[in-house]
Structures are given as C-alpha cells and as structure tokens.
C-alpha cells in the first residue's frame, strides 16, 4: 500500500498536465496552445503568462538566436521535470509556433494523442510516427517519442513572404520563359 501511494506522487504532475491539455472549451485560434501560452500572443504576453504560471520556468538566458533574420526569434521555457524544453517561435513579436518536448518517462506519446483527441476530436492525418490535427489554420502535431507542435504555418508563411526553393525556382523559370517571348 505504501508503495502505491509513493508512486501516486510521481504521477500527479502527469495527470495535472494531461488534464490541462484535455480541458474542453469553445475553441478559437487564440485558444490553441499550451499552459495558457497560445498561438497569436505577443512576446510580452507570453512572458507575462509564463511568469504567472508557477510550473513554468523562465530562465535568464531564455532567448535562442538561431536565425539571422532579425524579426524571427525563439524563446525557450521549461516545466521540470516533465517538459525539459518548450520552444516558442516568434516573427515580428507574434507567436507562430510552439514546440513542447515532454520527457517520455512522465508523459508518453499515446497519452498525448489521447488527450488531444479528447480536446480537439479525431486527428486529420496519421502516420506511424505522428498524428496531426488541423484547426482554424493551426496545425497540431504529436510526434514520437513525446513532442507536441502547434504551428500557424499558413499565416507564418504569408507574413514572412517565404517561398520554398522549388517554388522560387519555378518562378524563375516562368520569368525566363516569359522574357523569351
């Protein structure tokens, strides 16, 4: 009996996090995210929400500089020990992507899929290593071993005016053909 009670203490944070993910409420694009940090928030709103959520750790060196483009920034947070890394990607101070990396000793892939299915309904796409939901222009993807990604991809691509290499090459070919007329 004592052993069972001791183990319950380990699983309580897991149950708490899964319940936070699985809470049902009317959804809008502004409500899609993790631990009160939602796609579309400004960087200052994210930091304020993180500082007011006792479980979230906001490190002093929280900015990750991976991109040479000035408008594109990544912020890193954590919820120890269950979520060692949470990466938030901004463009022009607006949050477009959240990547939550769970420690699979605490929260596993199937628990994440189950919680998201309860909250958002059936997934849209399935592969052997991930499941994906498409909601109001936001992609939610659960990947093995235990990663959840929230991405406003279409809006991000539109805002950044990003063109893939193949579409840029096609555009160049089109210009060359039209110039040859």
C-alpha positions as CSV (number, residue, x, y, z in Angstrom):
1,X,0.0,0.0,0.0
2,X,2.8,2.5,0.9
3,X,4.5,1.8,-2.4
4,X,1.4,2.6,-4.3
5,X,1.0,5.9,-2.5
6,X,4.6,6.9,-3.2
7,X,4.2,6.2,-6.9
8,X,1.0,8.3,-7.0
9,X,3.1,11.4,-6.1
10,X,5.2,10.8,-9.2
11,X,2.1,10.6,-11.5
12,X,0.2,13.6,-10.1
13,X,2.1,16.2,-12.2
14,X,1.4,14.0,-15.3
15,X,-2.3,13.8,-14.6
16,X,-2.3,17.6,-14.0
17,X,-0.6,18.3,-17.3
18,X,-2.8,15.9,-19.3
19,X,-5.9,17.4,-17.7
20,X,-4.7,20.9,-18.7
21,X,-4.3,19.7,-22.3
22,X,-7.6,17.9,-22.3
23,X,-9.9,20.6,-20.9
24,X,-12.8,21.2,-23.3
25,X,-14.0,24.7,-24.1
26,X,-15.1,26.6,-27.2
27,X,-12.1,26.9,-29.4
28,X,-10.8,29.8,-31.4
29,X,-7.4,30.2,-32.9
30,X,-6.5,32.3,-29.8
31,X,-7.2,29.3,-27.5
32,X,-4.8,26.9,-29.2
33,X,-1.6,26.4,-27.3
34,X,-0.1,25.0,-24.1
35,X,-0.3,26.1,-20.4
36,X,-2.0,29.4,-21.2
37,X,0.5,30.3,-23.9
38,X,-1.4,30.5,-27.2
39,X,-0.6,30.9,-30.8
40,X,-1.0,34.6,-31.8
41,X,0.1,36.1,-28.5
42,X,2.8,38.7,-28.4
43,X,6.2,38.0,-26.9
44,X,5.4,40.2,-23.8
45,X,2.0,38.4,-23.3
46,X,3.8,35.1,-23.4
47,X,6.4,36.2,-20.9
48,X,3.7,37.6,-18.6
49,X,1.6,34.3,-18.9
50,X,4.8,32.3,-18.2
51,X,5.7,34.3,-15.1
52,X,2.2,34.0,-13.7
53,X,2.2,30.2,-14.2
54,X,4.1,28.7,-11.2
55,X,5.0,25.5,-13.1
56,X,6.7,27.2,-16.0
57,X,10.4,28.1,-15.5
58,X,11.6,31.2,-17.3
59,X,15.4,31.0,-17.5
60,X,17.6,34.1,-17.5
61,X,19.1,33.1,-20.9
62,X,15.7,32.4,-22.5
63,X,16.3,33.7,-26.0
64,X,17.8,31.3,-28.6
65,X,19.3,33.0,-31.6
66,X,19.1,30.5,-34.5
67,X,18.0,32.8,-37.3
68,X,20.0,35.5,-39.0
69,X,16.7,37.3,-39.7
70,X,16.0,40.0,-37.1
71,X,12.2,39.6,-36.9
72,X,12.4,35.8,-36.2
73,X,13.2,34.9,-32.5
74,X,12.9,31.7,-30.4
75,X,12.1,31.8,-26.7
76,X,12.8,28.7,-24.5
77,X,10.9,27.7,-21.4
78,X,10.5,24.6,-19.3
79,X,8.4,22.7,-16.8
80,X,10.8,20.5,-14.9
81,X,10.9,17.5,-14.9
82,X,8.1,16.7,-17.3
83,X,8.8,19.3,-20.0
84,X,12.5,19.9,-20.2
85,X,12.2,22.1,-23.3
86,X,9.5,24.3,-24.7
87,X,10.4,26.4,-27.8
88,X,8.3,29.3,-28.9
89,X,9.0,30.9,-32.3
90,X,8.0,34.5,-33.0
91,X,8.0,36.6,-36.1
92,X,7.6,40.4,-35.6
93,X,6.9,39.7,-31.9
94,X,3.9,37.4,-32.7
95,X,3.9,33.7,-31.6
96,X,3.6,31.4,-34.6
97,X,4.9,28.1,-33.3
98,X,5.2,26.2,-30.0
99,X,7.2,23.0,-29.7
100,X,6.7,21.2,-26.4
101,X,9.2,18.4,-25.7
102,X,7.9,16.0,-23.0
103,X,10.2,13.7,-21.0
104,X,8.6,10.4,-22.0
105,X,9.2,8.9,-18.6
106,X,6.4,11.2,-17.4
107,X,4.2,11.7,-20.4
108,X,4.2,9.3,-23.3
109,X,3.1,9.7,-27.0
110,X,-0.1,7.8,-26.6
111,X,-1.2,9.8,-23.6
112,X,-0.6,13.0,-25.6
113,X,-2.6,11.7,-28.5
114,X,-5.4,10.6,-26.3
115,X,-5.6,14.0,-24.5
116,X,-5.5,15.9,-27.8
117,X,-8.2,13.7,-29.3
118,X,-10.4,14.3,-26.3
119,X,-9.9,18.0,-26.7
120,X,-9.9,18.5,-30.5
121,X,-11.7,15.4,-31.8
122,X,-10.3,12.9,-34.3
123,X,-6.9,13.6,-35.9
124,X,-6.8,14.7,-39.5
125,X,-3.7,12.8,-40.6
126,X,-1.9,9.8,-39.2
127,X,1.5,8.2,-39.9
128,X,3.4,5.5,-38.0
129,X,5.4,8.2,-36.1
130,X,2.9,11.1,-35.7
131,X,-0.7,12.3,-35.6
132,X,-1.9,15.7,-36.8
133,X,-4.9,17.9,-36.2
134,X,-5.8,20.9,-38.5
135,X,-7.8,23.5,-36.6
136,X,-8.6,27.0,-37.8
137,X,-5.4,27.4,-39.7
138,X,-3.3,25.9,-37.0
139,X,-1.6,22.5,-37.2
140,X,-1.2,20.5,-34.0
141,X,1.2,17.6,-34.5
142,X,2.1,14.9,-31.9
143,X,5.4,13.2,-32.8
144,X,7.1,10.2,-31.3
145,X,8.6,9.9,-28.7
146,X,6.6,12.7,-26.9
147,X,6.6,16.0,-28.8
148,X,3.6,18.3,-29.4
149,X,3.9,21.1,-32.0
150,X,1.4,23.9,-32.5
151,X,2.1,25.8,-35.8
152,X,0.2,28.6,-37.6
153,X,2.1,27.6,-40.7
154,X,-0.1,29.3,-43.4
155,X,-0.2,32.6,-41.6
156,X,3.5,32.4,-40.8
157,X,4.4,31.8,-44.5
158,X,2.1,34.6,-45.6
159,X,3.6,37.1,-43.1
160,X,7.2,36.2,-43.9
161,X,6.5,36.0,-47.6
162,X,8.5,32.8,-47.5
163,X,8.8,30.8,-50.8
164,X,10.2,27.3,-50.9
165,X,13.3,26.7,-53.0
166,X,11.2,24.7,-55.6
167,X,8.5,27.5,-55.9
168,X,11.3,30.1,-56.3
169,X,12.9,28.0,-59.0
170,X,9.5,27.6,-60.7
171,X,9.0,31.4,-60.6
172,X,12.5,32.0,-62.1
173,X,11.7,29.5,-64.9
174,X,8.4,31.2,-65.5
175,X,10.2,34.6,-65.7
176,X,12.8,33.2,-68.1
177,X,10.0,31.7,-70.4
178,X,8.0,34.9,-70.4
179,X,11.2,37.0,-71.1
180,X,11.9,34.7,-74.0
181,X,8.6,35.7,-75.7
